[in-house]
Amino acid sequence: MKKILLLSDTHSYINDRILHYVAEADEVWHAGDIGDLSVTDSIEALKPLRAVYGNIDDDKARVSFPLHQRFICEGVSVWMTHIGGYPPKYNTKTRDEIKNNPPQLFICGHSHILKVIPDKKNGVLHMNPGAAGTHGFHKVRTMLRFTLDTGKIENLEMIELGKK
């Protein structure tokens, strides 16, 4: 079993409250728009990190992290990217791949809106953790945490970090 902390859209922002939750996780996943790499350095100093770059990330982030990550963790197939759309209206870059090779868990960021949506047609759970940073139109900073255990996604929890 692994405890996962999922965040996105930090836009160069990290603080002790976020790092408190990082310390409680087994792994941290960042769904893009990292901003300054001091964010990922702070996370990696505490826990293993999987991340993708987002549309605001510079060449340093793009060298350090891929646009897409597909992997298996605790028996759960995962695809994480920054911009992916929502079921049933995925964007054109992800729609065919989800249809032809669906992950069990599809993660994206970008919208700054926390959403968890089951895609029953494709057998995929879609997660967007919202935005953990202070830049953007969102009013409340959010993250998600959950456990993965023997092919199951369990104990899903929204974390509110307060107003931005």
LOVOVEX-823485 format. One line per 8 residues: number of its first residue (from 1); their letters; for each residue z negated, y, x negated of N, C-alpha, C. Coordinates in Angstrom, 2 decimals. Atoms other than C-alpha are relative to their C-alpha. Last residue first. Layout:
BEGIN
NUM) A) Z Y X Z Y X Z Y X ~ ... .
//
This chain:
BEGIN
164) KKGLEIME) -0.59 -0.35 1.30 1.78 31.98 4.98 -0.35 1.39 -0.45 ~ -1.10 -0.96 -0.14 -0.56 30.87 7.70 0.50 0.41 -1.36 ~ 0.34 -1.36 -0.41 -2.63 27.79 7.03 1.22 0.89 0.10 ~ 0.57 -0.70 1.15 -2.04 24.61 5.08 -0.39 1.43 0.30 ~ -0.23 -1.45 -0.09 -1.46 22.43 8.11 -0.73 0.66 -1.14 ~ 1.00 -0.83 0.66 -1.24 18.74 7.26 0.41 1.45 0.16 ~ -0.45 -1.34 0.34 0.59 16.41 9.63 -1.15 0.77 -0.66 ~ 0.91 -1.12 -0.27 -0.43 12.76 9.55 0.64 1.32 -0.43 .
156) LNEIKGTD) -0.68 -1.28 0.16 1.48 9.49 9.64 -0.91 1.13 0.47 ~ 1.00 -1.05 0.19 -0.88 6.52 9.34 0.63 1.38 -0.26 ~ 1.19 -0.05 -0.84 1.91 3.96 8.95 -0.83 1.25 -0.30 ~ 0.42 -1.39 0.15 5.42 3.38 7.67 -1.15 0.20 0.97 ~ 0.44 -0.80 -1.16 5.92 -0.38 7.38 -0.40 1.40 -0.43 ~ -1.12 -0.34 -0.87 7.92 -2.48 4.90 -0.34 0.85 1.21 ~ -0.78 1.19 -0.33 4.89 -4.11 3.30 1.09 0.30 1.02 ~ 0.64 1.28 0.27 2.74 -0.99 3.32 0.88 -1.13 0.52 .
148) LTFRLMTR) -1.04 1.02 -0.04 3.79 2.63 3.17 -0.67 -1.31 -0.38 ~ 0.08 1.15 0.89 1.15 5.19 4.00 1.23 -0.88 0.20 ~ -0.11 1.27 -0.68 1.54 8.67 5.41 -0.19 -1.11 -1.01 ~ 0.46 1.11 0.82 1.22 12.32 4.53 0.00 -1.26 0.86 ~ 0.27 1.26 -0.67 3.13 15.30 5.83 -0.64 -0.97 -1.00 ~ -0.40 1.17 0.78 3.19 18.93 4.73 -0.25 -1.22 0.88 ~ 0.29 1.37 -0.39 2.90 22.31 6.48 0.47 -1.02 -1.04 ~ -0.44 0.89 1.08 2.74 26.07 5.96 -0.45 -1.42 0.32 .
140) VKHFGHTG) 1.07 0.87 0.52 2.37 28.01 9.22 0.61 -0.93 -1.05 ~ 1.27 -0.72 -0.12 4.53 30.99 10.27 -1.17 -0.79 -0.61 ~ 1.06 0.79 -0.62 7.96 29.79 9.21 -1.31 0.80 0.00 ~ 0.36 -0.50 -1.33 10.54 32.50 8.45 -1.14 -0.76 0.66 ~ -0.77 0.49 -1.14 10.83 31.96 4.74 -0.57 0.49 1.31 ~ -1.27 -0.70 -0.20 8.83 32.25 1.51 0.74 -0.62 1.17 ~ 0.23 -1.23 -0.76 5.14 31.22 1.53 1.27 0.78 0.28 ~ 0.03 -1.28 0.69 5.50 27.62 0.41 -0.16 1.18 0.94 .
132) AAGPNMHL) 1.34 -0.16 0.58 4.58 24.29 2.01 -0.15 1.36 -0.69 ~ 0.05 -0.75 1.26 7.61 24.31 4.31 -1.44 0.17 -0.46 ~ 0.16 -1.45 -0.14 8.33 21.79 7.05 -0.04 0.64 -1.37 ~ 1.40 -0.43 0.08 7.67 18.11 6.31 -0.23 1.48 0.27 ~ -0.11 -1.27 0.69 11.05 16.89 7.60 -1.41 0.57 -0.02 ~ 1.15 -0.87 0.24 11.00 13.23 8.54 0.44 1.26 -0.71 ~ -0.33 -1.25 0.69 13.65 11.02 10.15 -1.27 0.82 -0.15 ~ 1.00 -1.02 -0.31 12.80 7.42 11.05 0.33 1.21 -0.85 .
124) VGNKKDPI) 0.48 -0.86 1.08 15.94 5.28 11.02 -1.13 0.89 0.53 ~ 1.19 0.66 0.52 17.03 2.34 13.20 -0.65 0.75 -1.16 ~ -0.23 0.46 1.36 20.55 3.77 13.61 -1.21 -0.70 -0.63 ~ -1.37 0.52 0.12 20.56 4.18 17.40 0.25 -0.61 -1.38 ~ -0.03 1.38 -0.49 16.78 4.52 17.56 1.38 -0.62 -0.14 ~ -1.42 0.16 -0.32 16.71 7.64 15.41 0.18 -1.46 0.39 ~ -0.58 1.33 0.14 12.98 8.35 15.48 1.46 0.02 0.42 ~ -0.84 0.42 -1.12 12.22 12.03 14.92 0.47 -1.44 -0.24 .
116) VKLIHSHG) -0.07 1.44 0.21 9.49 13.62 12.82 0.71 -0.55 1.22 ~ -0.50 0.87 -1.07 9.89 17.37 12.58 -0.08 -1.44 -0.47 ~ 0.49 1.36 0.05 8.23 20.15 10.57 0.52 -0.78 1.21 ~ 0.57 0.42 -1.28 10.43 23.24 10.55 -0.42 -1.46 -0.11 ~ 1.36 -0.54 -0.06 11.15 24.97 7.23 -0.71 -0.35 1.30 ~ 0.15 -0.78 -1.23 14.82 24.07 7.88 -1.32 0.75 0.08 ~ -0.93 -1.10 -0.25 15.60 23.02 4.29 -0.32 0.86 1.22 ~ 0.76 -1.24 -0.14 13.71 19.71 4.06 0.92 1.04 0.59 .
108) CIFLQPPN) -0.64 -1.22 0.47 15.07 16.19 4.28 -0.96 1.17 0.21 ~ 0.82 -1.20 0.21 13.76 12.66 4.55 0.89 1.16 -0.41 ~ -0.89 -1.05 0.47 15.43 9.52 5.98 -0.80 1.30 -0.04 ~ 0.59 -1.34 -0.05 13.17 6.47 6.29 0.98 0.99 -0.62 ~ 1.06 0.08 -1.02 14.44 2.96 7.10 -0.61 1.38 0.22 ~ 1.31 0.25 0.58 17.64 3.76 5.25 -1.01 -0.20 1.14 ~ 1.18 -0.77 -0.40 20.92 3.34 7.08 -1.25 -0.35 -0.80 ~ 1.04 0.54 0.88 23.98 2.11 5.18 -1.32 0.70 0.30 .
100) NKIEDRTK) -0.47 1.17 0.73 27.08 2.57 7.36 -1.08 -0.68 -0.85 ~ -0.61 0.97 -0.91 25.71 4.95 10.02 0.33 -1.30 -0.73 ~ 1.08 0.51 -0.85 23.38 6.79 7.65 0.53 -1.07 0.95 ~ 0.87 0.83 0.83 26.18 7.10 5.08 -1.14 -0.59 0.82 ~ -0.66 1.30 0.23 28.60 8.33 7.73 -0.87 -0.94 -0.83 ~ -0.23 0.77 -1.23 26.25 11.07 8.98 0.60 -1.39 -0.27 ~ 0.94 1.11 -0.13 24.99 12.32 5.59 0.32 -0.94 1.16 ~ 0.21 0.66 1.29 27.64 14.73 4.30 -0.92 -1.21 0.11 .
92) TNYKPPYG) -1.15 0.84 0.34 28.87 15.63 7.79 -0.20 -0.75 -1.31 ~ -1.13 -0.76 0.52 25.46 16.89 8.86 1.08 -0.96 -0.49 ~ 0.11 -0.14 1.44 23.30 14.68 11.04 1.18 0.84 -0.49 ~ -1.00 -0.91 0.58 23.49 15.37 14.74 -0.27 0.23 -1.48 ~ -1.18 0.78 0.36 21.73 12.38 16.35 1.08 0.85 -0.71 ~ -0.64 0.92 -0.94 19.38 12.74 14.61 0.10 0.65 1.38 ~ 0.96 0.75 -0.81 18.67 15.76 12.44 0.73 -0.99 0.88 ~ -0.14 -0.04 -1.44 20.55 17.47 9.63 -1.03 -0.88 0.68 .
84) GIHTMWVS) -0.53 1.22 -0.60 20.66 16.38 6.01 0.28 0.06 1.48 ~ -0.68 -0.39 -1.25 19.92 19.24 3.64 0.66 -1.23 0.60 ~ 0.53 -1.25 -0.52 17.33 18.54 0.92 0.60 0.38 1.36 ~ -0.92 -1.05 0.42 17.85 14.85 0.23 -0.51 1.31 0.61 ~ 0.51 -1.37 -0.03 15.59 11.81 0.44 1.09 0.93 -0.54 ~ -1.03 -0.92 0.50 16.77 8.31 1.34 -0.58 1.40 0.18 ~ 0.16 -1.44 -0.19 14.08 5.65 1.65 1.23 0.72 -0.54 ~ -1.15 -0.67 0.61 14.11 1.88 2.05 -0.03 1.47 0.41 .
76) VGECIFRQ) -0.66 -0.96 -0.90 10.59 0.65 2.81 1.17 0.65 -0.74 ~ -0.85 0.70 -0.95 9.37 -2.51 1.01 0.71 0.89 1.00 ~ 0.83 0.88 -0.82 6.48 -0.76 -0.74 0.81 -0.69 1.11 ~ 1.41 -0.15 0.34 8.87 1.90 -2.01 -0.81 -0.84 0.98 ~ 0.86 0.83 -0.83 12.61 1.33 -2.07 -1.42 0.15 -0.52 ~ 0.91 0.91 0.69 14.90 4.02 -3.42 -0.75 -0.84 1.02 ~ 0.13 1.20 -0.84 17.66 6.44 -2.57 -0.83 -0.98 -0.80 ~ 0.73 1.13 0.57 17.33 9.91 -4.06 -0.02 -1.11 1.04 .
68) HLPFSVRA) 0.41 1.09 -0.90 19.88 12.60 -3.36 -0.84 -0.99 -0.79 ~ -0.22 -0.51 -1.35 20.57 15.98 -5.01 -0.48 -1.02 1.04 ~ -1.31 0.21 -0.64 19.06 14.73 -8.27 0.09 0.69 1.36 ~ 0.08 0.80 -1.22 16.11 16.21 -10.21 1.39 -0.15 0.62 ~ 1.22 0.81 -0.07 15.57 17.61 -13.72 -0.02 -0.97 1.17 ~ -0.03 0.93 1.13 19.11 18.91 -14.38 -1.19 -0.97 0.10 ~ -1.12 0.91 -0.24 19.31 20.46 -10.92 0.20 -0.98 -1.14 ~ 0.42 0.99 -1.00 15.83 21.95 -11.35 1.10 -1.02 0.22 .
60) KDDDINGY) 1.09 0.77 0.60 16.90 23.66 -14.57 -0.48 -1.09 0.96 ~ -0.55 1.08 0.83 20.25 24.68 -13.03 -1.09 -0.82 -0.67 ~ -0.90 -0.39 1.09 18.51 26.70 -10.33 0.44 -1.21 -0.82 ~ 0.42 0.41 1.34 17.04 25.62 -7.01 1.06 0.29 -1.05 ~ 0.46 -1.18 0.77 17.78 27.66 -3.91 -0.34 -0.34 -1.44 ~ -1.04 -1.02 0.13 19.99 24.98 -2.28 -0.45 1.24 -0.77 ~ -0.48 -0.63 -1.22 17.55 22.17 -2.88 0.96 1.13 -0.31 ~ -0.15 -1.45 0.03 16.76 19.77 -5.70 0.56 0.49 1.33 .
52) VARLPKLA) -1.42 -0.36 -0.01 15.39 16.31 -5.10 0.09 1.51 -0.09 ~ -0.45 -1.27 -0.57 11.93 15.02 -5.95 1.52 0.08 -0.02 ~ -1.42 0.20 -0.27 9.92 11.89 -6.75 0.45 1.29 0.67 ~ -0.78 -0.87 -0.88 6.56 12.59 -8.35 1.43 -0.52 0.11 ~ -1.44 0.25 0.11 3.85 10.41 -9.91 0.76 0.81 1.07 ~ -0.49 1.22 -0.67 0.45 12.11 -9.71 1.48 -0.21 -0.29 ~ 1.00 0.74 -0.77 -1.78 14.74 -11.33 0.49 -1.35 0.50 ~ 1.21 0.09 0.83 0.18 16.47 -14.12 -1.07 -0.84 0.69 .
44) EISDTVSL) -0.14 1.13 0.94 3.32 15.63 -12.15 -1.19 -0.14 -0.94 ~ 0.12 1.25 -0.75 2.21 17.96 -9.34 0.01 -1.19 -0.95 ~ 1.39 0.08 -0.49 1.58 20.91 -11.64 -0.24 -1.30 0.76 ~ 0.86 0.30 1.16 4.89 20.30 -13.46 -1.45 -0.17 0.43 ~ -0.09 1.44 0.26 6.67 20.12 -10.09 -0.82 -0.40 -1.22 ~ 0.47 0.73 -1.19 5.42 23.57 -9.12 0.02 -1.50 -0.28 ~ 1.45 0.08 0.15 5.84 24.98 -12.66 -0.62 -0.73 1.20 ~ 0.42 1.36 0.34 9.49 24.07 -12.12 -1.48 -0.12 -0.34 .
36) DGIDGAHW) 0.40 0.12 1.40 10.03 27.41 -10.38 -0.53 -1.41 -0.28 ~ 0.19 -1.31 0.62 11.75 27.06 -7.03 -0.33 -0.20 -1.47 ~ 1.18 0.00 0.85 11.20 23.65 -5.48 -0.30 1.42 -0.47 ~ 0.39 -1.40 0.07 13.75 24.06 -2.72 -1.36 0.13 -0.70 ~ -0.88 -1.08 0.43 13.85 20.29 -2.37 -0.48 1.41 0.29 ~ -1.33 0.02 -0.59 12.34 17.32 -0.54 0.80 1.27 -0.25 ~ -0.38 -1.39 -0.28 9.29 16.84 -2.77 1.46 0.02 0.42 ~ -1.44 -0.15 -0.16 7.68 13.37 -2.76 0.29 1.44 0.40 .
28) VEDAEAVY) -0.40 -1.23 -0.69 4.16 12.85 -4.10 1.52 0.04 0.01 ~ -1.26 -0.59 0.44 2.79 9.42 -5.01 0.24 1.27 0.81 ~ -0.44 0.88 1.08 -0.66 7.78 -4.81 1.30 0.50 -0.61 ~ -1.15 0.87 -0.22 -2.04 10.69 -2.81 0.19 -0.97 -1.17 ~ 0.37 1.09 -0.91 -5.54 12.26 -2.83 1.11 -1.03 0.18 ~ 0.97 0.87 0.66 -4.84 14.42 -5.90 -0.40 -1.20 0.86 ~ -0.71 0.75 1.04 -1.74 15.86 -4.26 -0.94 -1.01 -0.64 ~ -0.67 1.10 -0.70 -3.85 16.84 -1.25 0.82 -0.85 -0.96 .
20) HLIRDNIY) 1.06 0.86 -0.54 -6.16 18.91 -3.47 0.62 -1.21 0.69 ~ 0.37 0.93 1.07 -3.08 20.24 -5.29 -1.16 -0.92 0.39 ~ -1.05 1.00 0.10 -1.82 21.77 -2.05 -0.39 -1.05 -1.04 ~ 0.05 0.78 -1.25 -5.15 23.51 -1.53 1.06 -1.09 -0.01 ~ 1.02 1.04 0.09 -5.33 24.57 -5.19 -0.08 -0.85 1.26 ~ 1.37 -0.51 0.11 -2.05 26.47 -4.96 -0.98 -1.17 -0.02 ~ 0.94 1.12 0.04 1.67 26.00 -5.40 -1.40 0.59 -0.12 ~ 1.40 -0.17 -0.38 4.48 28.40 -4.58 -0.75 -1.31 -0.10 .
12) SHTDSLLL) 0.82 -0.43 1.15 7.82 28.49 -6.44 -1.48 0.16 0.30 ~ -0.54 -1.29 0.47 9.89 28.19 -3.23 -0.89 0.64 -1.05 ~ 1.11 -0.72 0.61 7.63 25.40 -1.91 0.45 1.37 -0.52 ~ -0.15 -1.45 -0.12 10.38 24.24 0.42 -1.24 0.76 -0.49 ~ -1.32 -0.58 0.24 9.31 20.64 0.76 -0.13 1.51 0.01 ~ -0.09 -1.44 -0.18 6.31 18.35 0.96 1.41 0.47 -0.33 ~ -1.37 -0.50 -0.08 5.59 14.66 1.41 -0.03 1.50 0.26 ~ 0.05 -1.39 -0.44 2.29 13.12 0.28 1.43 0.52 -0.07 .
4) IKKM) -1.06 -0.93 0.38 2.51 9.33 0.12 -0.32 1.39 0.56 ~ 0.19 -1.24 -0.76 -0.39 6.86 0.14 1.00 1.02 -0.53 ~ 0.00 -1.28 0.72 0.80 3.52 -1.18 -0.18 1.15 0.99 ~ 0.00 -1.19 -0.84 0.00 0.00 0.00 0.00 1.25 -0.89 .
//
